[in-house]
């Protein structure tokens, strides 16, 4: 059980680091939203599952799973609202320069 | 420790972002990291039951704040 939780936490940290690199390196809002919403949600999922396994059965791990479900609902909603506002405000998606 | 470094990386995007939507996305990422960091701090102090409640409240506050900002920007247009 302990080894399994350690593997989950390390995998979650890997995905969170990849998301941070994507947020810094990608060119505009519409592509940065991928890094923030998709990769970040997966990293948070893996880390919280690892922590809940470390806690073992009980009320604490149940509460951690409730936080996980809440995060999984809220994170895509916020990313979708932000990108819809950006698109309606008239931002153009980034294209590769053909010069 | 790694989570604190990642918070600094997102803060760079919030301070530097060319448009205001970059800043909103960066704040969303910062709040996700803060929720995980709160639970890890609770694990460290062995008071997980209290810190999990705090992180639930933080997640709900994040939803309300981000939705308010994006709805306002959607009606007003980009400044």
Backbone of each chain as nested JSON, in Angstrom:
{
  "chains": [
    {"id": "A", "residues": [
      {"number": 1, "name": "UNK", "atoms": {"N": [0.832, -1.216, 0.0], "CA": [0.0, 0.0, 0.0], "C": [0.86, 1.256, 0.0]}},
      {"number": 2, "name": "UNK", "atoms": {"N": [1.95, 1.201, 0.773], "CA": [2.806, 2.373, 0.875], "C": [3.538, 2.643, -0.438]}},
      {"number": 3, "name": "UNK", "atoms": {"N": [4.016, 1.568, -1.059], "CA": [4.726, 1.718, -2.339], "C": [3.772, 2.251, -3.403]}},
      {"number": 4, "name": "UNK", "atoms": {"N": [2.527, 1.754, -3.384], "CA": [1.528, 2.198, -4.373], "C": [1.248, 3.694, -4.229]}},
      {"number": 5, "name": "UNK", "atoms": {"N": [1.082, 4.161, -2.986], "CA": [0.808, 5.59, -2.785], "C": [2.014, 6.431, -3.212]}},
      {"number": 6, "name": "UNK", "atoms": {"N": [3.23, 5.936, -2.968], "CA": [4.414, 6.689, -3.396], "C": [4.476, 6.8, -4.914]}},
      {"number": 7, "name": "UNK", "atoms": {"N": [4.137, 5.689, -5.609], "CA": [4.138, 5.723, -7.069], "C": [3.117, 6.736, -7.59]}},
      {"number": 8, "name": "UNK", "atoms": {"N": [1.92, 6.762, -6.971], "CA": [0.895, 7.723, -7.404], "C": [1.365, 9.155, -7.198]}},
      {"number": 9, "name": "UNK", "atoms": {"N": [1.992, 9.442, -6.054], "CA": [2.4, 10.824, -5.767], "C": [3.514, 11.269, -6.715]}},
      {"number": 10, "name": "UNK", "atoms": {"N": [4.455, 10.358, -7.01], "CA": [5.539, 10.73, -7.93], "C": [4.985, 11.0, -9.328]}},
      {"number": 11, "name": "UNK", "atoms": {"N": [4.031, 10.166, -9.787], "CA": [3.436, 10.385, -11.107], "C": [2.684, 11.708, -11.147]}},
      {"number": 12, "name": "UNK", "atoms": {"N": [1.98, 12.037, -10.064], "CA": [1.26, 13.303, -10.008], "C": [2.197, 14.49, -10.068]}},
      {"number": 13, "name": "UNK", "atoms": {"N": [3.322, 14.403, -9.365], "CA": [4.3, 15.499, -9.414], "C": [4.862, 15.659, -10.817]}},
      {"number": 14, "name": "UNK", "atoms": {"N": [5.084, 14.518, -11.517], "CA": [5.584, 14.598, -12.893], "C": [4.604, 15.372, -13.775]}},
      {"number": 15, "name": "UNK", "atoms": {"N": [3.295, 15.048, -13.671], "CA": [2.328, 15.738, -14.528], "C": [2.199, 17.209, -14.152]}},
      {"number": 16, "name": "UNK", "atoms": {"N": [2.322, 17.522, -12.853], "CA": [2.236, 18.935, -12.464], "C": [3.422, 19.725, -13.023]}},
      {"number": 17, "name": "UNK", "atoms": {"N": [4.611, 19.106, -13.029], "CA": [5.78, 19.805, -13.583], "C": [5.612, 20.027, -15.087]}},
      {"number": 18, "name": "UNK", "atoms": {"N": [5.063, 19.007, -15.783], "CA": [4.826, 19.173, -17.225], "C": [3.836, 20.304, -17.483]}},
      {"number": 19, "name": "UNK", "atoms": {"N": [2.799, 20.415, -16.641], "CA": [1.827, 21.493, -16.811], "C": [2.472, 22.854, -16.596]}},
      {"number": 20, "name": "UNK", "atoms": {"N": [3.373, 22.957, -15.63], "CA": [4.023, 24.247, -15.372], "C": [4.916, 24.643, -16.542]}},
      {"number": 21, "name": "UNK", "atoms": {"N": [5.645, 23.655, -17.104], "CA": [6.477, 23.957, -18.276], "C": [5.608, 24.421, -19.441]}},
      {"number": 22, "name": "UNK", "atoms": {"N": [4.444, 23.759, -19.628], "CA": [3.539, 24.156, -20.704], "C": [2.999, 25.556, -20.507]}},
      {"number": 23, "name": "UNK", "atoms": {"N": [2.699, 25.94, -19.27], "CA": [2.173, 27.282, -19.029], "C": [3.208, 28.334, -19.376]}},
      {"number": 24, "name": "UNK", "atoms": {"N": [4.466, 28.059, -19.12], "CA": [5.473, 29.074, -19.436], "C": [5.793, 29.093, -20.931]}},
      {"number": 25, "name": "UNK", "atoms": {"N": [5.868, 27.928, -21.587], "CA": [6.453, 27.865, -22.922], "C": [5.465, 28.049, -24.07]}},
      {"number": 26, "name": "UNK", "atoms": {"N": [4.168, 27.75, -23.869], "CA": [3.252, 27.758, -25.01], "C": [2.911, 29.177, -25.447]}},
      {"number": 27, "name": "UNK", "atoms": {"N": [2.522, 29.379, -26.725], "CA": [2.499, 30.741, -27.262], "C": [1.293, 31.605, -26.887]}},
      {"number": 28, "name": "UNK", "atoms": {"N": [0.056, 31.085, -26.793], "CA": [-1.039, 32.016, -26.501], "C": [-2.062, 31.384, -25.558]}},
      {"number": 29, "name": "UNK", "atoms": {"N": [-3.17, 32.115, -25.319], "CA": [-4.128, 31.709, -24.288], "C": [-4.757, 30.363, -24.605]}},
      {"number": 30, "name": "UNK", "atoms": {"N": [-5.119, 30.171, -25.869], "CA": [-5.895, 28.977, -26.222], "C": [-5.073, 27.714, -26.077]}},
      {"number": 31, "name": "UNK", "atoms": {"N": [-3.759, 27.808, -26.292], "CA": [-2.946, 26.61, -26.094], "C": [-2.5, 26.458, -24.651]}},
      {"number": 32, "name": "UNK", "atoms": {"N": [-2.402, 27.576, -23.921], "CA": [-2.069, 27.452, -22.496], "C": [-3.204, 26.815, -21.711]}},
      {"number": 33, "name": "UNK", "atoms": {"N": [-4.437, 26.975, -22.212], "CA": [-5.571, 26.383, -21.5], "C": [-5.471, 24.867, -21.455]}},
      {"number": 34, "name": "UNK", "atoms": {"N": [-4.847, 24.268, -22.493], "CA": [-4.661, 22.819, -22.448], "C": [-3.796, 22.426, -21.264]}},
      {"number": 35, "name": "UNK", "atoms": {"N": [-2.675, 23.151, -21.096], "CA": [-1.768, 22.811, -20.0], "C": [-2.461, 22.98, -18.655]}},
      {"number": 36, "name": "UNK", "atoms": {"N": [-3.189, 24.112, -18.493], "CA": [-3.791, 24.363, -17.189], "C": [-4.916, 23.378, -16.905]}},
      {"number": 37, "name": "UNK", "atoms": {"N": [-5.784, 23.143, -17.876], "CA": [-6.972, 22.35, -17.549], "C": [-6.684, 20.85, -17.576]}},
      {"number": 38, "name": "UNK", "atoms": {"N": [-6.164, 20.319, -18.681], "CA": [-6.078, 18.857, -18.819], "C": [-4.973, 18.269, -17.947]}},
      {"number": 39, "name": "UNK", "atoms": {"N": [-3.734, 18.715, -18.157], "CA": [-2.603, 18.109, -17.468], "C": [-2.654, 18.364, -15.966]}},
      {"number": 40, "name": "UNK", "atoms": {"N": [-3.117, 19.559, -15.612], "CA": [-3.206, 19.908, -14.208], "C": [-4.238, 19.051, -13.489]}},
      {"number": 41, "name": "UNK", "atoms": {"N": [-5.382, 18.795, -14.15], "CA": [-6.405, 17.954, -13.526], "C": [-5.88, 16.54, -13.308]}},
      {"number": 42, "name": "UNK", "atoms": {"N": [-5.145, 16.014, -14.295], "CA": [-4.619, 14.647, -14.152], "C": [-3.593, 14.579, -13.018]}},
      {"number": 43, "name": "UNK", "atoms": {"N": [-2.724, 15.585, -12.931], "CA": [-1.734, 15.59, -11.861], "C": [-2.368, 15.687, -10.485]}},
      {"number": 44, "name": "UNK", "atoms": {"N": [-3.392, 16.552, -10.354], "CA": [-4.069, 16.688, -9.066], "C": [-4.792, 15.4, -8.69]}},
      {"number": 45, "name": "UNK", "atoms": {"N": [-5.405, 14.746, -9.69], "CA": [-6.082, 13.463, -9.454], "C": [-5.108, 12.436, -8.894]}},
      {"number": 46, "name": "UNK", "atoms": {"N": [-3.945, 12.287, -9.553], "CA": [-2.986, 11.262, -9.115], "C": [-2.447, 11.573, -7.723]}},
      {"number": 47, "name": "UNK", "atoms": {"N": [-2.148, 12.87, -7.463], "CA": [-1.594, 13.2, -6.148], "C": [-2.599, 12.987, -5.029]}},
      {"number": 48, "name": "UNK", "atoms": {"N": [-3.863, 13.38, -5.266], "CA": [-4.843, 13.227, -4.186], "C": [-5.193, 11.765, -3.953]}},
      {"number": 49, "name": "UNK", "atoms": {"N": [-5.217, 10.943, -5.024], "CA": [-5.447, 9.513, -4.827], "C": [-4.302, 8.894, -4.033]}},
      {"number": 50, "name": "UNK", "atoms": {"N": [-3.064, 9.332, -4.315], "CA": [-1.922, 8.835, -3.553], "C": [-2.009, 9.197, -2.084]}},
      {"number": 51, "name": "UNK", "atoms": {"N": [-2.431, 10.45, -1.792], "CA": [-2.541, 10.868, -0.389], "C": [-3.66, 10.093, 0.317]}},
      {"number": 52, "name": "UNK", "atoms": {"N": [-4.781, 9.859, -0.406], "CA": [-5.892, 9.11, 0.205], "C": [-5.485, 7.669, 0.481]}},
      {"number": 53, "name": "UNK", "atoms": {"N": [-4.68, 7.071, -0.393], "CA": [-4.192, 5.707, -0.139], "C": [-3.251, 5.688, 1.058]}},
      {"number": 54, "name": "UNK", "atoms": {"N": [-2.462, 6.747, 1.201], "CA": [-1.544, 6.834, 2.331], "C": [-2.299, 6.937, 3.657]}},
      {"number": 55, "name": "UNK", "atoms": {"N": [-3.462, 7.643, 3.629], "CA": [-4.244, 7.8, 4.853], "C": [-4.909, 6.495, 5.278]}},
      {"number": 56, "name": "UNK", "atoms": {"N": [-5.263, 5.64, 4.295], "CA": [-5.994, 4.428, 4.639], "C": [-7.489, 4.695, 4.725]}},
      {"number": 57, "name": "UNK", "atoms": {"N": [-8.265, 3.658, 5.066], "CA": [-9.713, 3.819, 5.142], "C": [-10.118, 4.72, 6.299]}},
      {"number": 58, "name": "UNK", "atoms": {"N": [-11.24, 5.449, 6.107], "CA": [-11.719, 6.284, 7.203], "C": [-12.363, 7.542, 6.681]}},
      {"number": 59, "name": "UNK", "atoms": {"N": [-12.715, 8.427, 7.603], "CA": [-13.399, 9.663, 7.228], "C": [-12.463, 10.604, 6.485]}},
      {"number": 60, "name": "UNK", "atoms": {"N": [-11.163, 10.589, 6.84], "CA": [-10.222, 11.519, 6.229], "C": [-10.048, 11.254, 4.739]}},
      {"number": 61, "name": "UNK", "atoms": {"N": [-9.885, 9.98, 4.388], "CA": [-9.692, 9.68, 2.967], "C": [-10.976, 9.936, 2.191]}},
      {"number": 62, "name": "UNK", "atoms": {"N": [-12.139, 9.752, 2.846], "CA": [-13.404, 10.071, 2.179], "C": [-13.513, 11.565, 1.883]}},
      {"number": 63, "name": "UNK", "atoms": {"N": [-13.072, 12.393, 2.862], "CA": [-13.091, 13.847, 2.638], "C": [-12.138, 14.241, 1.524]}},
      {"number": 64, "name": "UNK", "atoms": {"N": [-10.977, 13.573, 1.466], "CA": [-10.023, 13.881, 0.395], "C": [-10.623, 13.532, -0.96]}},
      {"number": 65, "name": "UNK", "atoms": {"N": [-11.388, 12.431, -1.014], "CA": [-12.027, 12.083, -2.289], "C": [-13.119, 13.078, -2.656]}},
      {"number": 66, "name": "UNK", "atoms": {"N": [-13.802, 13.647, -1.644], "CA": [-14.809, 14.686, -1.928], "C": [-14.137, 15.92, -2.534]}},
      {"number": 67, "name": "UNK", "atoms": {"N": [-12.985, 16.327, -1.961], "CA": [-12.233, 17.466, -2.521], "C": [-11.807, 17.168, -3.95]}},
      {"number": 68, "name": "UNK", "atoms": {"N": [-11.413, 15.902, -4.195], "CA": [-10.994, 15.501, -5.537], "C": [-12.134, 15.621, -6.541]}},
      {"number": 69, "name": "UNK", "atoms": {"N": [-13.342, 15.168, -6.152], "CA": [-14.488, 15.268, -7.055], "C": [-14.828, 16.725, -7.343]}},
      {"number": 70, "name": "UNK", "atoms": {"N": [-14.749, 17.562, -6.294], "CA": [-15.033, 18.994, -6.448], "C": [-14.055, 19.635, -7.425]}},
      {"number": 71, "name": "UNK", "atoms": {"N": [-12.755, 19.288, -7.269], "CA": [-11.719, 19.839, -8.145], "C": [-11.936, 19.387, -9.58]}},
      {"number": 72, "name": "UNK", "atoms": {"N": [-12.378, 18.141, -9.732], "CA": [-12.576, 17.616, -11.077], "C": [-13.77, 18.247, -11.76]}},
      {"number": 73, "name": "UNK", "atoms": {"N": [-14.756, 18.735, -10.991], "CA": [-15.872, 19.447, -11.616], "C": [-15.487, 20.889, -11.9]}},
      {"number": 74, "name": "UNK", "atoms": {"N": [-14.796, 21.525, -10.958], "CA": [-14.578, 22.972, -11.048], "C": [-13.522, 23.367, -12.068]}},
      {"number": 75, "name": "UNK", "atoms": {"N": [-12.469, 22.552, -12.213], "CA": [-11.343, 22.965, -13.043], "C": [-11.719, 23.108, -14.524]}},
      {"number": 76, "name": "UNK", "atoms": {"N": [-12.429, 22.147, -15.137], "CA": [-12.853, 22.347, -16.526], "C": [-13.873, 23.457, -16.703]}},
      {"number": 77, "name": "UNK", "atoms": {"N": [-14.719, 23.68, -15.677], "CA": [-15.712, 24.765, -15.793], "C": [-15.014, 26.111, -15.888]}},
      {"number": 78, "name": "UNK", "atoms": {"N": [-13.994, 26.324, -15.049], "CA": [-13.299, 27.612, -15.062], "C": [-12.523, 27.796, -16.365]}},
      {"number": 79, "name": "UNK", "atoms": {"N": [-11.875, 26.718, -16.835], "CA": [-11.113, 26.841, -18.084], "C": [-12.044, 27.134, -19.252]}},
      {"number": 80, "name": "UNK", "atoms": {"N": [-13.204, 26.46, -19.277], "CA": [-14.168, 26.691, -20.362], "C": [-14.692, 28.121, -20.341]}},
      {"number": 81, "name": "UNK", "atoms": {"N": [-15.014, 28.635, -19.153], "CA": [-15.537, 30.004, -19.06], "C": [-14.495, 31.017, -19.509]}},
      {"number": 82, "name": "UNK", "atoms": {"N": [-13.232, 30.779, -19.113], "CA": [-12.181, 31.718, -19.502], "C": [-11.974, 31.736, -21.005]}},
      {"number": 83, "name": "UNK", "atoms": {"N": [-11.949, 30.526, -21.611], "CA": [-11.685, 30.475, -23.04], "C": [-12.859, 31.019, -23.837]}},
      {"number": 84, "name": "UNK", "atoms": {"N": [-14.095, 30.788, -23.349], "CA": [-15.243, 31.345, -24.067], "C": [-15.228, 32.874, -24.008]}},
      {"number": 85, "name": "UNK", "atoms": {"N": [-14.856, 33.415, -22.834], "CA": [-14.764, 34.873, -22.731], "C": [-13.671, 35.414, -23.646]}},
      {"number": 86, "name": "UNK", "atoms": {"N": [-12.544, 34.683, -23.745], "CA": [-11.454, 35.149, -24.605], "C": [-11.869, 35.125, -26.067]}},
      {"number": 87, "name": "UNK", "atoms": {"N": [-12.612, 34.095, -26.453], "CA": [-13.026, 33.986, -27.858], "C": [-14.052, 35.052, -28.209]}},
      {"number": 88, "name": "UNK", "atoms": {"N": [-14.992, 35.312, -27.279], "CA": [-16.003, 36.331, -27.565], "C": [-15.446, 37.729, -27.498]}},
      {"number": 89, "name": "UNK", "atoms": {"N": [-14.325, 37.899, -26.794], "CA": [-13.726, 39.234, -26.735], "C": [-12.938, 39.543, -27.996]}},
      {"number": 90, "name": "UNK", "atoms": {"N": [-12.771, 38.535, -28.877], "CA": [-12.171, 38.836, -30.167], "C": [-10.696, 38.536, -30.283]}},
      {"number": 91, "name": "UNK", "atoms": {"N": [-10.161, 37.651, -29.426], "CA": [-8.759, 37.285, -29.574], "C": [-8.626, 36.287, -30.712]}},
      {"number": 92, "name": "UNK", "atoms": {"N": [-7.556, 36.432, -31.5], "CA": [-7.314, 35.492, -32.596], "C": [-6.399, 34.373, -32.123]}},
      {"number": 93, "name": "UNK", "atoms": {"N": [-6.709, 33.119, -32.509], "CA": [-5.791, 32.028, -32.155], "C": [-4.45, 32.176, -32.852]}},
      {"number": 94, "name": "UNK", "atoms": {"N": [-3.414, 31.639, -32.201], "CA": [-2.053, 31.785, -32.68], "C": [-1.832, 30.901, -33.901]}},
      {"number": 95, "name": "UNK", "atoms": {"N": [-1.218, 31.439, -34.936], "CA": [-0.88, 30.634, -36.113], "C": [0.619, 30.661, -36.332]}},
      {"number": 96, "name": "UNK", "atoms": {"N": [1.119, 29.628, -36.999], "CA": [2.554, 29.559, -37.266], "C": [2.925, 30.595, -38.325]}},
      {"number": 97, "name": "UNK", "atoms": {"N": [3.992, 31.308, -38.044], "CA": [4.416, 32.344, -38.976], "C": [4.933, 31.71, -40.252]}},
      {"number": 98, "name": "UNK", "atoms": {"N": [4.422, 32.191, -41.402], "CA": [4.876, 31.635, -42.692], "C": [5.632, 32.704, -43.451]}},
      {"number": 99, "name": "UNK", "atoms": {"N": [6.678, 33.217, -42.851], "CA": [7.428, 34.274, -43.509], "C": [8.723, 33.721, -44.097]}}
    ]},
    {"id": "B", "residues": [
      {"number": 1, "name": "UNK", "atoms": {"N": [7.808, 20.986, -1.289], "CA": [8.917, 21.81, -1.771], "C": [8.785, 22.056, -3.274]}},
      {"number": 2, "name": "UNK", "atoms": {"N": [8.581, 20.983, -4.01], "CA": [8.382, 21.123, -5.453], "C": [7.132, 21.93, -5.761]}},
      {"number": 3, "name": "UNK", "atoms": {"N": [6.092, 21.743, -4.939], "CA": [4.847, 22.488, -5.165], "C": [5.069, 23.976, -4.99]}},
      {"number": 4, "name": "UNK", "atoms": {"N": [5.921, 24.374, -4.05], "CA": [6.194, 25.802, -3.855], "C": [6.904, 26.379, -5.073]}},
      {"number": 5, "name": "UNK", "atoms": {"N": [7.839, 25.598, -5.642], "CA": [8.53, 26.071, -6.856], "C": [7.539, 26.216, -8.006]}},
      {"number": 6, "name": "UNK", "atoms": {"N": [6.587, 25.253, -8.106], "CA": [5.586, 25.346, -9.178], "C": [4.689, 26.559, -8.995]}},
      {"number": 7, "name": "UNK", "atoms": {"N": [4.38, 26.904, -7.735], "CA": [3.598, 28.123, -7.475], "C": [4.336, 29.34, -8.01]}},
      {"number": 8, "name": "UNK", "atoms": {"N": [5.651, 29.389, -7.833], "CA": [6.429, 30.526, -8.351], "C": [6.37, 30.572, -9.873]}},
      {"number": 9, "name": "UNK", "atoms": {"N": [6.382, 29.399, -10.535], "CA": [6.308, 29.373, -11.997], "C": [4.982, 29.948, -12.485]}},
      {"number": 10, "name": "UNK", "atoms": {"N": [3.864, 29.558, -11.822], "CA": [2.574, 30.115, -12.236], "C": [2.487, 31.601, -11.948]}},
      {"number": 11, "name": "UNK", "atoms": {"N": [3.133, 32.036, -10.852], "CA": [3.113, 33.459, -10.523], "C": [3.823, 34.272, -11.595]}},
      {"number": 12, "name": "UNK", "atoms": {"N": [4.848, 33.676, -12.228], "CA": [5.508, 34.352, -13.345], "C": [4.514, 34.612, -14.462]}},
      {"number": 13, "name": "UNK", "atoms": {"N": [3.653, 33.621, -14.78], "CA": [2.687, 33.811, -15.855], "C": [1.642, 34.852, -15.465]}},
      {"number": 14, "name": "UNK", "atoms": {"N": [1.251, 34.873, -14.182], "CA": [0.257, 35.86, -13.755], "C": [0.824, 37.266, -13.875]}},
      {"number": 15, "name": "UNK", "atoms": {"N": [2.074, 37.462, -13.492], "CA": [2.644, 38.806, -13.554], "C": [2.949, 39.225, -14.973]}},
      {"number": 16, "name": "UNK", "atoms": {"N": [3.319, 38.276, -15.835], "CA": [3.88, 38.596, -17.125], "C": [2.85, 38.561, -18.255]}},
      {"number": 17, "name": "UNK", "atoms": {"N": [1.674, 37.856, -18.027], "CA": [0.775, 37.499, -19.105], "C": [0.376, 38.642, -20.008]}},
      {"number": 18, "name": "UNK", "atoms": {"N": [0.375, 38.441, -21.331], "CA": [0.076, 39.545, -22.242], "C": [-1.385, 40.008, -22.127]}},
      {"number": 19, "name": "UNK", "atoms": {"N": [-2.338, 39.083, -22.067], "CA": [-3.731, 39.493, -21.923], "C": [-4.214, 39.165, -20.518]}},
      {"number": 20, "name": "UNK", "atoms": {"N": [-5.442, 39.612, -20.229], "CA": [-5.958, 39.423, -18.874], "C": [-6.425, 37.978, -18.677]}},
      {"number": 21, "name": "UNK", "atoms": {"N": [-6.707, 37.267, -19.77], "CA": [-7.168, 35.874, -19.639], "C": [-6.028, 34.964, -19.198]}},
      {"number": 22, "name": "UNK", "atoms": {"N": [-4.792, 35.317, -19.59], "CA": [-3.643, 34.574, -19.089], "C": [-3.563, 34.653, -17.577]}},
      {"number": 23, "name": "UNK", "atoms": {"N": [-3.873, 35.836, -17.056], "CA": [-3.8, 36.003, -15.609], "C": [-4.859, 35.171, -14.91]}},
      {"number": 24, "name": "UNK", "atoms": {"N": [-6.076, 35.105, -15.51], "CA": [-7.131, 34.301, -14.886], "C": [-6.753, 32.816, -14.894]}},
      {"number": 25, "name": "UNK", "atoms": {"N": [-6.185, 32.358, -16.024], "CA": [-5.76, 30.955, -16.096], "C": [-4.655, 30.665, -15.088]}},
      {"number": 26, "name": "UNK", "atoms": {"N": [-3.722, 31.601, -14.934], "CA": [-2.651, 31.415, -13.968], "C": [-3.172, 31.351, -12.545]}},
      {"number": 27, "name": "UNK", "atoms": {"N": [-4.2, 32.178, -12.251], "CA": [-4.783, 32.142, -10.908], "C": [-5.463, 30.807, -10.654]}},
      {"number": 28, "name": "UNK", "atoms": {"N": [-6.1, 30.241, -11.706], "CA": [-6.73, 28.926, -11.561], "C": [-5.691, 27.87, -11.225]}},
      {"number": 29, "name": "UNK", "atoms": {"N": [-4.546, 27.918, -11.939], "CA": [-3.5, 26.948, -11.641], "C": [-2.933, 27.123, -10.247]}},
      {"number": 30, "name": "UNK", "atoms": {"N": [-2.773, 28.386, -9.826], "CA": [-2.245, 28.645, -8.48], "C": [-3.183, 28.086, -7.423]}},
      {"number": 31, "name": "UNK", "atoms": {"N": [-4.511, 28.238, -7.644], "CA": [-5.432, 27.756, -6.614], "C": [-5.444, 26.238, -6.55]}},
      {"number": 32, "name": "UNK", "atoms": {"N": [-5.285, 25.566, -7.72], "CA": [-5.197, 24.101, -7.682], "C": [-3.981, 23.647, -6.877]}},
      {"number": 33, "name": "UNK", "atoms": {"N": [-2.834, 24.294, -7.148], "CA": [-1.636, 23.943, -6.395], "C": [-1.82, 24.233, -4.917]}},
      {"number": 34, "name": "UNK", "atoms": {"N": [-2.53, 25.336, -4.576], "CA": [-2.703, 25.687, -3.166], "C": [-3.555, 24.653, -2.445]}},
      {"number": 35, "name": "UNK", "atoms": {"N": [-4.574, 24.099, -3.144], "CA": [-5.416, 23.071, -2.526], "C": [-4.588, 21.835, -2.197]}},
      {"number": 36, "name": "UNK", "atoms": {"N": [-3.762, 21.391, -3.165], "CA": [-2.934, 20.205, -2.912], "C": [-1.93, 20.489, -1.807]}},
      {"number": 37, "name": "UNK", "atoms": {"N": [-1.359, 21.702, -1.818], "CA": [-0.361, 22.062, -0.813], "C": [-0.969, 22.084, 0.589]}},
      {"number": 38, "name": "UNK", "atoms": {"N": [-2.244, 22.541, 0.699], "CA": [-2.913, 22.551, 2.015], "C": [-3.063, 21.137, 2.547]}},
      {"number": 39, "name": "UNK", "atoms": {"N": [-3.439, 20.183, 1.673], "CA": [-3.621, 18.814, 2.153], "C": [-2.277, 18.205, 2.546]}},
      {"number": 40, "name": "UNK", "atoms": {"N": [-1.219, 18.539, 1.796], "CA": [0.106, 18.017, 2.145], "C": [0.577, 18.585, 3.482]}},
      {"number": 41, "name": "UNK", "atoms": {"N": [0.277, 19.88, 3.736], "CA": [0.633, 20.481, 5.027], "C": [-0.137, 19.798, 6.158]}},
      {"number": 42, "name": "UNK", "atoms": {"N": [-1.415, 19.452, 5.896], "CA": [-2.191, 18.723, 6.895], "C": [-1.605, 17.357, 7.18]}},
      {"number": 43, "name": "UNK", "atoms": {"N": [-1.074, 16.71, 6.157], "CA": [-0.424, 15.408, 6.34], "C": [0.82, 15.562, 7.21]}},
      {"number": 44, "name": "UNK", "atoms": {"N": [1.525, 16.681, 7.026], "CA": [2.761, 16.915, 7.769], "C": [2.495, 17.162, 9.248]}},
      {"number": 45, "name": "UNK", "atoms": {"N": [1.427, 17.929, 9.533], "CA": [1.103, 18.233, 10.93], "C": [0.198, 17.194, 11.574]}},
      {"number": 46, "name": "UNK", "atoms": {"N": [-0.229, 16.159, 10.788], "CA": [-1.128, 15.095, 11.254], "C": [-2.473, 15.642, 11.725]}},
      {"number": 47, "name": "UNK", "atoms": {"N": [-2.973, 16.68, 11.046], "CA": [-4.315, 17.22, 11.318], "C": [-5.077, 17.293, 9.998]}},
      {"number": 48, "name": "UNK", "atoms": {"N": [-5.171, 16.181, 9.284], "CA": [-5.747, 16.21, 7.937], "C": [-7.219, 16.601, 7.972]}},
      {"number": 49, "name": "UNK", "atoms": {"N": [-7.943, 16.197, 9.023], "CA": [-9.388, 16.454, 9.08], "C": [-9.708, 17.943, 9.046]}},
      {"number": 50, "name": "UNK", "atoms": {"N": [-8.843, 18.755, 9.683], "CA": [-9.101, 20.196, 9.689], "C": [-8.701, 20.834, 8.357]}},
      {"number": 51, "name": "UNK", "atoms": {"N": [-7.524, 20.442, 7.836], "CA": [-7.02, 21.096, 6.635], "C": [-7.824, 20.739, 5.39]}},
      {"number": 52, "name": "UNK", "atoms": {"N": [-8.459, 19.566, 5.372], "CA": [-9.286, 19.198, 4.222], "C": [-10.503, 20.112, 4.12]}},
      {"number": 53, "name": "UNK", "atoms": {"N": [-11.07, 20.468, 5.271], "CA": [-12.211, 21.396, 5.242], "C": [-11.793, 22.759, 4.71]}},
      {"number": 54, "name": "UNK", "atoms": {"N": [-10.61, 23.227, 5.133], "CA": [-10.12, 24.523, 4.637], "C": [-9.935, 24.478, 3.128]}},
      {"number": 55, "name": "UNK", "atoms": {"N": [-9.408, 23.364, 2.611], "CA": [-9.166, 23.303, 1.171], "C": [-10.474, 23.216, 0.393]}},
      {"number": 56, "name": "UNK", "atoms": {"N": [-11.52, 22.593, 0.963], "CA": [-12.826, 22.593, 0.296], "C": [-13.37, 24.011, 0.146]}},
      {"number": 57, "name": "UNK", "atoms": {"N": [-13.264, 24.783, 1.224], "CA": [-13.71, 26.167, 1.143], "C": [-12.918, 26.972, 0.141]}},
      {"number": 58, "name": "UNK", "atoms": {"N": [-11.616, 26.684, 0.053], "CA": [-10.78, 27.409, -0.893], "C": [-11.18, 27.109, -2.331]}},
      {"number": 59, "name": "UNK", "atoms": {"N": [-11.535, 25.832, -2.609], "CA": [-11.946, 25.459, -3.963], "C": [-13.238, 26.174, -4.354]}},
      {"number": 60, "name": "UNK", "atoms": {"N": [-14.207, 26.241, -3.416], "CA": [-15.472, 26.91, -3.743], "C": [-15.264, 28.399, -3.973]}},
      {"number": 61, "name": "UNK", "atoms": {"N": [-14.409, 29.034, -3.138], "CA": [-14.122, 30.468, -3.327], "C": [-13.471, 30.718, -4.682]}},
      {"number": 62, "name": "UNK", "atoms": {"N": [-12.588, 29.792, -5.085], "CA": [-11.925, 29.932, -6.375], "C": [-12.936, 29.887, -7.512]}},
      {"number": 63, "name": "UNK", "atoms": {"N": [-13.912, 28.98, -7.43], "CA": [-14.93, 28.88, -8.487], "C": [-15.715, 30.173, -8.602]}},
      {"number": 64, "name": "UNK", "atoms": {"N": [-16.179, 30.71, -7.453], "CA": [-17.008, 31.907, -7.499], "C": [-16.233, 33.097, -8.049]}},
      {"number": 65, "name": "UNK", "atoms": {"N": [-14.974, 33.263, -7.592], "CA": [-14.181, 34.394, -8.049], "C": [-13.885, 34.341, -9.53]}},
      {"number": 66, "name": "UNK", "atoms": {"N": [-13.461, 33.162, -10.016], "CA": [-13.098, 33.057, -11.425], "C": [-14.319, 33.225, -12.32]}},
      {"number": 67, "name": "UNK", "atoms": {"N": [-15.47, 32.657, -11.917], "CA": [-16.665, 32.815, -12.754], "C": [-17.12, 34.257, -12.792]}},
      {"number": 68, "name": "UNK", "atoms": {"N": [-17.012, 34.979, -11.663], "CA": [-17.406, 36.388, -11.66], "C": [-16.527, 37.193, -12.608]}},
      {"number": 69, "name": "UNK", "atoms": {"N": [-15.207, 36.973, -12.55], "CA": [-14.288, 37.728, -13.413], "C": [-14.55, 37.425, -14.88]}},
      {"number": 70, "name": "UNK", "atoms": {"N": [-14.749, 36.137, -15.226], "CA": [-14.915, 35.823, -16.641], "C": [-16.252, 36.307, -17.171]}},
      {"number": 71, "name": "UNK", "atoms": {"N": [-17.32, 36.239, -16.359], "CA": [-18.612, 36.763, -16.826], "C": [-18.536, 38.265, -17.055]}},
      {"number": 72, "name": "UNK", "atoms": {"N": [-17.848, 38.965, -16.146], "CA": [-17.717, 40.413, -16.306], "C": [-16.947, 40.751, -17.576]}},
      {"number": 73, "name": "UNK", "atoms": {"N": [-15.857, 40.022, -17.828], "CA": [-15.062, 40.307, -19.024], "C": [-15.825, 39.956, -20.285]}},
      {"number": 74, "name": "UNK", "atoms": {"N": [-16.671, 38.916, -20.222], "CA": [-17.404, 38.515, -21.414], "C": [-18.44, 39.568, -21.805]}},
      {"number": 75, "name": "UNK", "atoms": {"N": [-19.056, 40.211, -20.818], "CA": [-20.04, 41.236, -21.149], "C": [-19.389, 42.537, -21.564]}},
      {"number": 76, "name": "UNK", "atoms": {"N": [-18.243, 42.856, -20.971], "CA": [-17.658, 44.167, -21.179], "C": [-16.759, 44.195, -22.413]}},
      {"number": 77, "name": "UNK", "atoms": {"N": [-16.214, 43.032, -22.8], "CA": [-15.244, 43.024, -23.878], "C": [-13.856, 43.269, -23.324]}},
      {"number": 78, "name": "UNK", "atoms": {"N": [-12.857, 42.984, -24.149], "CA": [-11.488, 43.097, -23.638], "C": [-11.093, 44.567, -23.519]}},
      {"number": 79, "name": "UNK", "atoms": {"N": [-10.451, 44.984, -22.452], "CA": [-10.098, 46.392, -22.28], "C": [-8.928, 46.798, -23.176]}}
    ]}
  ]
}
